[in-house]
Amino acid sequence: MALYFLLLLPFLVQVTWCEYTPDWASLDKRPLPPWYDQAKFGIFLHWGVFSVPSFGSEWFWWYWQGSKLPKYVKFMNDNYPPGFTYPDFAPEFHAEFYNPESWAELIANSGAKYVVLTSKHHEGFTLWGSNYSWNWNAVDVGPKRDLVGPLAAAVRKRGLHFGLYHSLFEWFNPLFLQDKATGFKTQKFVKQKTLPELYEIVLKYHPEVIWSDGDAAASSSYWNSTEFLAWLYNLSPVKDVVVVNDRWGADCTCKHGGFWNCHDKYKPHILQHHKWESCTSVDKHSWGYRRDMSYFDLMTPSNIIADLMRTVSCGGNYLLNVGPTAEGWIAPSFQSVLQAVGTWLKVNGEAVYGSSPWRAQNDSTTPDIWYTTSGGAVYATVLKWPANNIITMGSIVATTNTSVVLLGHSTSLQWILHKPHGIMVHLPMPFPSKLPLPIHAWVLKLTGVQ
């Protein structure tokens, strides 16, 4: 408690002259630091004690002992002795193969520009040696070392931005359950656990993203979210660069905060006028690593590229999750997907990074075309190669200066006007071998168009 009040003291003393006051009307006026919109693509990492059973979902503890789903109860009865508790998994979380440099290299090769690591999920286990999570953190039990700091250093060394996910609540924490029993009229958990941890990770790791979660049980007033964010924006060491999401209370989703997540795997497919992010996972059924995952549970590189370009075209960022194992390695199936996406972005990244939505998001004639714009050029991402090698773009207004190039292919392409509007472009035949197949997405760069 002493550290919490010590951290809060500068805020209490100086808030009267700070630019942002602790209310949503003020906080929502803060401009989003430009790096985030320019980055477009990030990697999410769900890692924790749930990576030890690695069965079903990262919500394993809750599904087993909270909602008591038969699948999870049977798994424990079949494989573990009577009396085995969830905390008994923690000593098996060794992270013996954890190599932050290799993780960072893989992420850089994927083409991602930022990373978000789960510093603490709903189970309450912190991946750093938190002063507010005694004997339930990675320094006291399991790995016996800080897992956050080395990754932060490794990704920053490669020019990437580092962020932290943090769960506001914890399923079985007695303090949280006491507050819940009062209808969240008391704030013991907030003042003794959640807020001190948030101040701790900001001051220790300087994250450029704080990805809050677990807010739906109570309002932002219970979580004291506006007070924390006012400190974060006014006085913290990351006040000029940090971005946050919208999960700061049940009253915030798609309404307040920095960028908006709205809900997991949010895909509006139309232009949004507030910065947003689509977070999804390579494993379609889980965010944490699962030993029972099958090949058919995985998103393909083509799925991911299509998702990415639909998202960027509509003004969003794309945060793609993989779950590392308890041993600290990222499965080869995940590595393969990330490497393939990175190969595609090396050819086509100019249509993504630093781009903006165009006047049309997808084409009026050919729905499998999604548009972005950057540096005066228009980029058309084609998700389906036409059978006759001729693509029609009804949203393009050509001029006498119009030029069309397929990224990864140096020759300008022939095109003709298409009546009543648009153009028809003759694509190379067969499609260029330099493009990273089997990803089925190609980008046309158009200049001199309206």
Secondary structure as UniProt FT lines:
FT   HELIX           2..14
FT   HELIX           15..17
FT   HELIX           24..27
FT   TURN            28..29
FT   HELIX           34..39
FT   STRAND          41..45
FT   HELIX           49..51
FT   TURN            52..53
FT   TURN            58..59
FT   HELIX           60..61
FT   HELIX           62..66
FT   HELIX           70..79
FT   TURN            82..83
FT   HELIX           86..92
FT   TURN            96..97
FT   HELIX           100..109
FT   TURN            110..111
FT   STRAND          114..120
FT   TURN            122..123
FT   TURN            131..132
FT   TURN            134..135
FT   TURN            138..140
FT   TURN            142..143
FT   HELIX           149..157
FT   TURN            158..159
FT   STRAND          161..167
FT   TURN            171..172
FT   HELIX           174..181
FT   TURN            182..183
FT   HELIX           188..189
FT   HELIX           190..194
FT   HELIX           195..205
FT   STRAND          209..213
FT   TURN            216..217
FT   HELIX           220..223
FT   HELIX           225..234
FT   TURN            237..241
FT   STRAND          243..244
FT   TURN            250..255
FT   TURN            264..265
FT   STRAND          276..281
FT   TURN            284..285
FT   TURN            291..292
FT   HELIX           295..297
FT   HELIX           301..313
FT   TURN            314..315
FT   STRAND          316..322
FT   TURN            326..327
FT   HELIX           332..348
FT   HELIX           349..351
FT   TURN            352..354
FT   TURN            367..368
FT   STRAND          369..374
FT   TURN            375..376
FT   STRAND          377..382
FT   TURN            387..388
FT   STRAND          390..393
FT   TURN            394..395
FT   STRAND          398..406
FT   TURN            407..408
FT   STRAND          415..417
FT   STRAND          423..426
FT   TURN            433..434
FT   TURN            437..438
FT   STRAND          442..449
//
